[in-house]
Amino acid sequence: MMTIDAAELQTDEQRKRIGVIAGREDAYRQRLLAILESAFPVRFEQAKSHAAAEDFDGVLAFDEIPAGALSNDVPHLVLPSESRTTKRETQGTL
């Protein structure tokens, strides 16, 4: 059975540019972004600063965004950094 990747049907001009704000880049994050690019019509690019992120269609941040760093017109998603995720996971018990 042949599958068609929906993201392949989009040209680069049709993809939304998403600025990535991250303290450092690692293999896990690169794989995650590659998978998201193959599933959705987006292209992830490293944002050089919070101010530069205003030039993108949206922002994905792996670190907190300081208050007022982005205008409310820029859609953004903030994911917890690795250190906070690890700390939270080790604090809970099941």
Summary of the structure (lengths in Angstrom):
residues: 94
radius of gyration: 15.5
end to end distance: 41.4
largest distance: 49.3
contacts: 206
relative contact order: 0.19
helix: 33%
strand: 19%
